[in-house]
Amino acid sequence: MTKADNPPRNTSKDSAEELAMLKRIEADLAIEQLRAEKGASERAAEHLGVYGGGYLCFMVGLFFCSILFLPSEAVSVCAGLTTLIVTSMIQLLKQVVSDEGKPDNGEASSK
């Protein structure tokens, strides 16, 4: 290969692209470090905060759909189980909201 085969490179453009790529990688690394520092309760609170309402709607919708296929004797059992699950999910959501301001230090409270 000769010098005539390779076109001249614009080094200022290449270095600007490399600098932008390096900054993007550093930003991604900082985001991953923040995610890694979260505790399990913080992740669970975030997940339930986003998807908790969907879970509740899914459970109630599933109950209404199951009424169509269940015998009439089993509807009350299904209603009781659905009530139990929905009530416990609401309690979890309340706990997440009440514990949101507390820091997660891994120790049990001394109350």
ABEGO torsion letter per residue (X at the ends): XBAAABBBBBAAAAAAAAAAAAAAAAAAAAAAAAAAABBAAAAAAAAAAAAAAAAAAAAAAAAAAAAAABBAAAAAAAAAAAAAAAAAAAAAAAAAAAAAABBBAGBBBAX
